[in-house]
Amino acid sequence: MVVGWYHSHPGFGCWLSGVDMNTQQSFEALSDRASLEDEEKMTPEQLAIKNVGKMDPKRHLGEHVDELMTSNITQSLGAMLHSVVFT
């Protein structure tokens, strides 16, 4: 027995494509029900909870690189300056 299925179109809004409709009809031939969630109306917290375990961590590596690099460089320079002895 199929209780339901989940499929998303990240970044494209909330809609059922023709393939989605066909899948819905195939999986639940006796029931016409489908559920849509509009992720654009969810808070960041709701999205994070909804997507636990579904996000590819490698995909998000580049998002904060500039911020992390700046922080690391600043910390490294600060440590070097504190350790320099001027004579």
Secondary structure, DSSP 8 states (H G I E B T S, - for coil): ---------TTS-S---HHHHHHHHHHTTT--------GGGS-HHHHHHHTTTTS-GGGGGGGGHHHHHHHHHHHHHHHHHHH----
